[in-house]
């Protein structure tokens, strides 16, 4: 049981961080290229207070979100315990945390002012990141010999 939990935590962290690089940042990049948003993706600019590159800071936080999703989503009922749960978890929970906790702590208005189209597109990209986390979890579980839970 302990080994399974440790593996879930490690896999969740890996899935969250890797999915950030490919799905989250890739989604924001694609929307920027399409002219729908203006996002600064894969930024190496230093963040406060430790001067860590933005993308590394994001990887840390998305690793934590990946752990949370890996521990919570499989315990949800029915279809929510699979890919749908991962997508909805990522689209809803971190989005709300960002809007109502992170942005105000950074001195920005709640929800970043709830400007369109970001208020719609950001949760969609977060859901895309959730799909990426689920795919990576499936791959990690298959590689480790576990049976993947759809």
MDAnalysis code that builds the backbone (N, CA, C; Angstrom):
import MDAnalysis as mda
import numpy as np

u = mda.Universe.empty(450, n_residues=150, atom_resindex=np.repeat(np.arange(150), 3), trajectory=True)
u.add_TopologyAttr("name", ["N", "CA", "C"] * 150)
u.add_TopologyAttr("resid", np.arange(1, 151))
u.add_TopologyAttr("resname", ["UNK", "UNK", "UNK", "UNK", "UNK", "UNK", "UNK", "UNK", "UNK", "UNK", "UNK", "UNK", "UNK", "UNK", "UNK", "UNK", "UNK", "UNK", "UNK", "UNK", "UNK", "UNK", "UNK", "UNK", "UNK", "UNK", "UNK", "UNK", "UNK", "UNK", "UNK", "UNK", "UNK", "UNK", "UNK", "UNK", "UNK", "UNK", "UNK", "UNK", "UNK", "UNK", "UNK", "UNK", "UNK", "UNK", "UNK", "UNK", "UNK", "UNK", "UNK", "UNK", "UNK", "UNK", "UNK", "UNK", "UNK", "UNK", "UNK", "UNK", "UNK", "UNK", "UNK", "UNK", "UNK", "UNK", "UNK", "UNK", "UNK", "UNK", "UNK", "UNK", "UNK", "UNK", "UNK", "UNK", "UNK", "UNK", "UNK", "UNK", "UNK", "UNK", "UNK", "UNK", "UNK", "UNK", "UNK", "UNK", "UNK", "UNK", "UNK", "UNK", "UNK", "UNK", "UNK", "UNK", "UNK", "UNK", "UNK", "UNK", "UNK", "UNK", "UNK", "UNK", "UNK", "UNK", "UNK", "UNK", "UNK", "UNK", "UNK", "UNK", "UNK", "UNK", "UNK", "UNK", "UNK", "UNK", "UNK", "UNK", "UNK", "UNK", "UNK", "UNK", "UNK", "UNK", "UNK", "UNK", "UNK", "UNK", "UNK", "UNK", "UNK", "UNK", "UNK", "UNK", "UNK", "UNK", "UNK", "UNK", "UNK", "UNK", "UNK", "UNK", "UNK", "UNK", "UNK", "UNK", "UNK", "UNK"])
u.atoms.positions = np.array([
    [0.822, -1.204, 0.000],
    [0.000, 0.000, 0.000],
    [0.864, 1.265, 0.000],
    [1.892, 1.309, 0.862],
    [2.767, 2.473, 0.933],
    [3.522, 2.664, -0.378],
    [3.984, 1.555, -0.968],
    [4.692, 1.654, -2.250],
    [3.781, 2.197, -3.337],
    [2.522, 1.790, -3.324],
    [1.560, 2.271, -4.313],
    [1.333, 3.771, -4.142],
    [1.199, 4.230, -2.916],
    [0.989, 5.658, -2.662],
    [2.217, 6.461, -3.069],
    [3.393, 5.979, -2.733],
    [4.623, 6.668, -3.113],
    [4.740, 6.747, -4.632],
    [4.442, 5.640, -5.307],
    [4.487, 5.618, -6.769],
    [3.462, 6.592, -7.337],
    [2.271, 6.645, -6.769],
    [1.234, 7.568, -7.232],
    [1.696, 9.013, -7.081],
    [2.305, 9.336, -5.958],
    [2.804, 10.691, -5.713],
    [3.902, 11.042, -6.718],
    [4.839, 10.143, -6.924],
    [5.934, 10.398, -7.865],
    [5.403, 10.535, -9.290],
    [4.536, 9.608, -9.684],
    [3.972, 9.663, -11.036],
    [3.125, 10.917, -11.225],
    [2.362, 11.297, -10.212],
    [1.543, 12.506, -10.304],
    [2.402, 13.751, -10.485],
    [3.516, 13.820, -9.743],
    [4.424, 14.966, -9.868],
    [5.038, 15.015, -11.259],
    [5.481, 13.877, -11.752],
    [6.071, 13.815, -13.092],
    [5.028, 14.195, -14.140],
    [3.836, 13.637, -14.019],
    [2.770, 13.923, -14.992],
    [2.410, 15.403, -15.000],
    [2.284, 16.000, -13.821],
    [1.942, 17.421, -13.745],
    [2.996, 18.301, -14.382],
    [4.274, 18.025, -14.082],
    [5.365, 18.856, -14.593],
    [5.573, 18.684, -16.096],
    [5.582, 17.436, -16.558],
    [5.802, 17.192, -17.990],
    [4.612, 17.705, -18.809],
    [3.398, 17.482, -18.310],
    [2.214, 17.963, -19.025],
    [2.204, 19.489, -19.102],
    [2.787, 20.153, -18.114],
    [2.897, 21.609, -18.197],
    [3.707, 21.990, -19.428],
    [4.863, 21.348, -19.584],
    [5.759, 21.705, -20.686],
    [5.135, 21.458, -22.053],
    [4.403, 20.359, -22.179],
    [3.878, 19.971, -23.486],
    [2.459, 20.504, -23.712],
    [1.555, 20.229, -22.799],
    [0.133, 20.513, -23.020],
    [-0.268, 21.920, -22.569],
    [0.092, 22.309, -21.363],
    [-0.282, 23.614, -20.824],
    [0.391, 24.728, -21.620],
    [1.714, 24.720, -21.630],
    [2.430, 25.772, -22.344],
    [2.187, 25.670, -23.854],
    [2.090, 24.438, -24.369],
    [1.780, 24.247, -25.780],
    [0.414, 24.788, -26.151],
    [-0.558, 24.599, -25.258],
    [-1.898, 25.136, -25.495],
    [-1.913, 26.653, -25.517],
    [-1.222, 27.265, -24.546],
    [-1.157, 28.725, -24.530],
    [-0.368, 29.253, -25.727],
    [0.688, 28.540, -26.129],
    [1.455, 28.935, -27.309],
    [0.551, 28.910, -28.554],
    [-0.214, 27.820, -28.711],
    [-1.090, 27.695, -29.878],
    [-2.129, 28.818, -29.914],
    [-2.704, 29.146, -28.762],
    [-3.693, 30.232, -28.716],
    [-3.047, 31.580, -29.010],
    [-1.799, 31.762, -28.585],
    [-1.073, 32.989, -28.893],
    [-0.789, 33.067, -30.387],
    [-0.364, 31.950, -30.986],
    [-0.092, 31.923, -32.424],
    [-1.358, 32.188, -33.229],
    [-2.499, 31.743, -32.709],
    [-3.781, 31.965, -33.385],
    [-4.308, 33.383, -33.167],
    [-3.632, 34.164, -32.325],
    [-4.044, 35.535, -32.060],
    [-5.195, 35.655, -31.078],
    [-5.498, 34.568, -30.359],
    [-6.618, 34.596, -29.415],
    [-6.213, 35.066, -28.027],
    [-4.969, 34.851, -27.656],
    [-4.434, 35.275, -26.364],
    [-3.031, 35.817, -26.588],
    [-2.516, 36.492, -25.577],
    [-1.119, 36.909, -25.596],
    [-0.465, 36.318, -24.349],
    [0.137, 35.134, -24.519],
    [0.752, 34.436, -23.396],
    [2.264, 34.364, -23.601],
    [2.997, 34.515, -22.517],
    [4.454, 34.405, -22.540],
    [4.797, 32.971, -22.119],
    [4.990, 32.091, -23.078],
    [5.178, 30.666, -22.787],
    [6.650, 30.296, -22.656],
    [6.891, 29.250, -21.904],
    [8.228, 28.707, -21.649],
    [9.217, 29.806, -21.245],
    [8.750, 30.718, -20.411],
    [9.558, 31.876, -20.018],
    [10.687, 31.483, -19.071],
    [11.867, 32.002, -19.366],
    [13.030, 31.800, -18.500],
    [13.289, 33.041, -17.652],
    [12.373, 34.004, -17.669],
    [12.507, 35.203, -16.836],
    [12.488, 34.799, -15.367],
    [13.245, 35.511, -14.559],
    [13.348, 35.199, -13.132],
    [12.087, 35.624, -12.385],
    [11.662, 34.777, -11.448],
    [10.525, 35.097, -10.588],
    [11.032, 35.531, -9.225],
    [10.181, 36.204, -8.475],
    [10.510, 36.597, -7.105],
    [10.019, 35.515, -6.161],
    [10.568, 35.284, -5.030],
    [11.724, 35.978, -4.477],
    [13.052, 35.255, -4.740],
    [13.029, 34.086, -5.395],
    [14.246, 33.276, -5.501],
    [14.919, 33.325, -6.870],
    [14.437, 34.153, -7.784],
    [15.010, 34.303, -9.122],
    [15.019, 32.994, -9.917],
    [14.021, 32.156, -9.687],
    [13.868, 30.903, -10.430],
    [13.167, 31.234, -11.749],
    [13.569, 30.618, -12.856],
    [12.851, 30.865, -14.107],
    [11.361, 30.525, -13.975],
    [10.530, 31.323, -14.623],
    [9.077, 31.155, -14.543],
    [8.669, 29.725, -14.870],
    [9.199, 29.152, -15.943],
    [8.795, 27.807, -16.356],
    [9.164, 26.767, -15.288],
    [10.271, 26.962, -14.592],
    [10.652, 26.038, -13.511],
    [9.695, 26.195, -12.334],
    [9.335, 27.436, -12.016],
    [8.357, 27.679, -10.951],
    [7.030, 27.023, -11.293],
    [6.583, 27.179, -12.546],
    [5.340, 26.536, -12.983],
    [5.429, 25.018, -12.879],
    [6.593, 24.465, -13.240],
    [6.756, 23.011, -13.154],
    [6.629, 22.532, -11.711],
    [7.174, 23.287, -10.775],
    [7.052, 22.937, -9.356],
    [5.580, 22.902, -8.948],
    [4.855, 23.981, -9.253],
    [3.453, 24.060, -8.841],
    [2.583, 23.039, -9.555],
    [2.848, 22.806, -10.849],
    [2.041, 21.814, -11.557],
    [2.380, 20.396, -11.116],
    [3.596, 20.180, -10.624],
    [3.921, 18.880, -10.031],
    [3.048, 18.659, -8.791],
    [2.877, 19.704, -7.980],
    [2.012, 19.587, -6.794],
    [0.558, 19.347, -7.197],
    [0.090, 20.059, -8.230],
    [-1.273, 19.828, -8.718],
    [-1.405, 18.417, -9.269],
    [-0.359, 17.923, -9.914],
    [-0.374, 16.555, -10.432],
    [-0.496, 15.536, -9.320],
    [0.195, 15.782, -8.218],
    [0.087, 14.890, -7.051],
    [-1.345, 14.910, -6.527],
    [-1.905, 16.115, -6.382],
    [-3.287, 16.225, -5.883],
    [-4.249, 15.469, -6.792],
    [-4.123, 15.671, -8.102],
    [-5.007, 14.984, -9.041],
    [-4.829, 13.474, -8.974],
    [-3.573, 13.021, -8.885],
    [-3.303, 11.580, -8.844],
    [-3.882, 10.924, -7.595],
    [-3.954, 11.670, -6.509],
    [-4.505, 11.130, -5.264],
    [-6.030, 11.247, -5.196],
    [-6.591, 12.265, -5.846],
    [-8.032, 12.539, -5.731],
    [-8.846, 11.906, -6.854],
    [-8.454, 12.132, -8.097],
    [-9.286, 11.746, -9.238],
    [-9.628, 10.256, -9.262],
    [-8.674, 9.337, -9.037],
    [-9.049, 7.916, -9.086],
    [-10.089, 7.509, -8.037],
    [-10.286, 8.324, -7.025],
    [-11.247, 8.023, -5.964],
    [-12.636, 8.614, -6.247],
    [-12.754, 9.374, -7.325],
    [-14.045, 9.960, -7.686],
    [-14.961, 8.885, -8.257],
    [-16.274, 9.121, -8.196],
    [-17.211, 8.093, -8.674],
    [-17.306, 8.021, -10.194],
    [-17.553, 6.835, -10.680],
    [-17.875, 6.591, -12.088],
    [-16.883, 7.159, -13.072],
    [-17.411, 7.820, -14.093],
    [-16.594, 8.363, -15.173],
    [-15.629, 9.443, -14.694],
    [-15.915, 10.037, -13.548],
    [-15.026, 11.078, -13.020],
    [-13.705, 10.522, -12.510],
    [-13.599, 9.202, -12.395],
    [-12.356, 8.608, -11.899],
    [-11.338, 8.390, -13.017],
    [-11.688, 8.743, -14.238],
    [-10.790, 8.545, -15.371],
    [-10.429, 9.852, -16.044],
    [-10.287, 9.805, -17.355],
    [-9.827, 10.956, -18.122],
    [-10.729, 12.179, -17.907],
    [-12.036, 11.986, -17.827],
    [-12.947, 13.112, -17.606],
    [-12.633, 13.816, -16.282],
    [-12.363, 13.041, -15.253],
    [-12.026, 13.616, -13.958],
    [-10.734, 14.419, -13.997],
    [-9.739, 13.889, -14.703],
    [-8.462, 14.612, -14.837],
    [-8.674, 15.939, -15.559],
    [-9.455, 15.918, -16.634],
    [-9.697, 17.134, -17.404],
    [-10.458, 18.153, -16.562],
    [-11.525, 17.704, -15.915],
    [-12.329, 18.629, -15.106],
    [-11.565, 19.129, -13.887],
    [-10.820, 18.248, -13.226],
    [-10.013, 18.671, -12.076],
    [-9.084, 19.808, -12.494],
    [-8.333, 19.595, -13.578],
    [-7.357, 20.589, -14.029],
    [-8.029, 21.869, -14.519],
    [-9.172, 21.742, -15.163],
    [-9.862, 22.917, -15.699],
    [-10.513, 23.752, -14.603],
    [-10.900, 23.118, -13.509],
    [-11.669, 23.828, -12.483],
    [-10.830, 24.213, -11.264],
    [-10.200, 23.242, -10.618],
    [-9.562, 23.502, -9.322],
    [-8.383, 24.472, -9.428],
    [-7.372, 24.214, -10.268],
    [-6.274, 25.184, -10.361],
    [-6.705, 26.533, -10.935],
    [-7.682, 26.521, -11.830],
    [-8.179, 27.785, -12.380],
    [-8.764, 28.649, -11.265],
    [-9.602, 28.056, -10.419],
    [-10.197, 28.816, -9.310],
    [-9.137, 29.275, -8.315],
    [-8.167, 28.402, -8.035],
    [-7.070, 28.777, -7.122],
    [-6.292, 29.958, -7.708],
    [-6.037, 29.909, -9.005],
    [-5.313, 30.997, -9.658],
    [-6.119, 32.296, -9.605],
    [-7.395, 32.220, -9.960],
    [-8.221, 33.410, -9.996],
    [-8.426, 34.057, -8.630],
    [-8.699, 33.219, -7.610],
    [-9.120, 33.762, -6.316],
    [-8.039, 33.788, -5.242],
    [-6.892, 33.153, -5.492],
    [-5.813, 33.162, -4.499],
    [-4.532, 33.756, -5.089],
    [-4.021, 33.143, -6.155],
    [-2.714, 33.526, -6.693],
    [-2.717, 34.950, -7.250],
    [-3.643, 35.259, -8.135],
    [-3.658, 36.594, -8.740],
    [-3.813, 37.702, -7.700],
    [-4.751, 37.596, -6.749],
    [-4.814, 38.647, -5.723],
    [-3.536, 38.749, -4.882],
    [-2.883, 37.595, -4.600],
    [-1.616, 37.660, -3.855],
    [-0.531, 38.390, -4.641],
    [-0.619, 38.331, -5.954],
    [0.349, 39.014, -6.814],
    [-0.049, 40.462, -7.089],
    [-1.159, 40.922, -6.493],
    [-1.599, 42.295, -6.674],
    [-2.489, 42.513, -7.885],
    [-2.861, 41.435, -8.559],
    [-3.749, 41.533, -9.725],
    [-5.195, 41.429, -9.257],
    [-6.127, 41.911, -10.069],
    [-7.531, 41.770, -9.681],
    [-7.966, 40.301, -9.685],
    [-8.977, 39.996, -8.895],
    [-9.539, 38.639, -8.866],
    [-9.888, 38.242, -10.294],
    [-9.498, 37.024, -10.640],
    [-9.781, 36.518, -11.984],
    [-9.057, 37.264, -13.081],
    [-8.051, 38.067, -12.700],
    [-7.367, 38.870, -13.707],
    [-8.295, 39.875, -14.366],
    [-9.396, 40.168, -13.682],
    [-10.393, 41.085, -14.227],
    [-11.459, 40.372, -15.043],
    [-11.359, 39.052, -15.118],
    [-12.309, 38.228, -15.881],
    [-12.495, 38.759, -17.301],
    [-11.373, 39.056, -17.954],
    [-11.414, 39.560, -19.328],
    [-11.602, 38.414, -20.308],
    [-12.389, 38.679, -21.335],
    [-12.579, 37.718, -22.412],
    [-11.461, 37.907, -23.419],
    [-11.013, 36.913, -24.102],
    [-11.487, 35.536, -24.091],
    [-10.774, 34.660, -23.048],
    [-9.852, 35.266, -22.284],
    [-9.060, 34.501, -21.318],
    [-9.876, 33.744, -20.299],
    [-11.000, 34.314, -19.885],
    [-11.830, 33.664, -18.875],
    [-12.388, 32.337, -19.383],
    [-12.487, 32.181, -20.677],
    [-12.955, 30.932, -21.277],
    [-11.778, 30.070, -21.725],
    [-10.795, 30.693, -22.369],
    [-9.692, 29.938, -22.957],
    [-8.725, 29.371, -21.922],
    [-8.473, 30.104, -20.829],
    [-7.547, 29.598, -19.811],
    [-8.034, 28.272, -19.213],
    [-9.303, 28.159, -18.783],
    [-9.748, 26.856, -18.285],
    [-9.701, 25.754, -19.351],
    [-9.891, 26.112, -20.607],
    [-9.780, 25.114, -21.673],
    [-8.357, 24.587, -21.783],
    [-7.377, 25.494, -21.697],
    [-5.983, 25.056, -21.746],
    [-5.653, 24.237, -20.499],
    [-6.170, 24.635, -19.349],
    [-5.941, 23.858, -18.131],
    [-6.544, 22.453, -18.282],
    [-7.707, 22.368, -18.922],
    [-8.297, 21.053, -19.193],
    [-7.430, 20.235, -20.130],
    [-6.831, 20.892, -21.117],
    [-5.899, 20.235, -22.030],
    [-4.691, 19.715, -21.249],
    [-4.214, 20.511, -20.290],
    [-3.136, 20.089, -19.393],
    [-3.586, 18.856, -18.593],
    [-4.840, 18.834, -18.131],
    [-5.374, 17.669, -17.411],
    [-5.368, 16.426, -18.280],
    [-5.737, 16.573, -19.551],
    [-5.657, 15.451, -20.488],
    [-4.219, 14.961, -20.597],
    [-3.287, 15.892, -20.682],
    [-1.874, 15.528, -20.746],
    [-1.419, 14.786, -19.505],
    [-1.845, 15.252, -18.331],
    [-1.478, 14.554, -17.093],
    [-2.009, 13.131, -17.114],
    [-3.264, 12.960, -17.531],
    [-3.860, 11.625, -17.588],
    [-3.076, 10.729, -18.540],
    [-2.739, 11.242, -19.732],
    [-1.982, 10.448, -20.698],
    [-0.620, 10.036, -20.139],
    [0.060, 10.959, -19.499],
    [1.373, 10.656, -18.932],
    [1.246, 9.668, -17.782],
    [0.218, 9.817, -16.948],
    [-0.016, 8.841, -15.864],
    [-0.230, 7.450, -16.447],
    [-1.019, 7.369, -17.512],
    [-1.271, 6.070, -18.147],
    [0.040, 5.460, -18.627],
    [0.871, 6.260, -19.260],
    [2.152, 5.786, -19.763],
    [3.058, 5.325, -18.621],
    [3.148, 6.122, -17.576],
    [3.987, 5.760, -16.430],
    [3.497, 4.477, -15.760],
    [2.181, 4.334, -15.639],
    [1.634, 3.129, -15.031],
    [1.899, 1.907, -15.892],
    [1.795, 2.057, -17.205],
    [2.086, 0.939, -18.095],
    [3.557, 0.552, -18.032],
    [4.429, 1.553, -18.023],
    [5.858, 1.288, -17.950],
    [6.219, 0.590, -16.651],
    [5.554, 0.985, -15.568],
    [5.861, 0.389, -14.262],
    [5.194, -0.964, -14.055],
    [4.344, -1.358, -15.005],
    [3.694, -2.647, -14.895],
    [2.349, -2.616, -14.201],
    [1.905, -1.429, -13.789],
    [0.591, -1.316, -13.176],
    [-0.463, -1.367, -14.263],
    [-1.647, -1.761, -13.877],
    [-2.755, -1.692, -14.813],
    [-3.317, -0.285, -14.773],
    [-3.356, 0.362, -15.939],
    [-3.842, 1.734, -16.022],
    [-5.348, 1.752, -15.787],
    [-5.770, 2.721, -14.998],
    [-7.200, 2.885, -14.736],
    [-7.744, 3.936, -15.666],
    [-8.631, 3.547, -16.547],
    [-9.211, 4.490, -17.523],
    [-10.223, 5.298, -16.821],
])
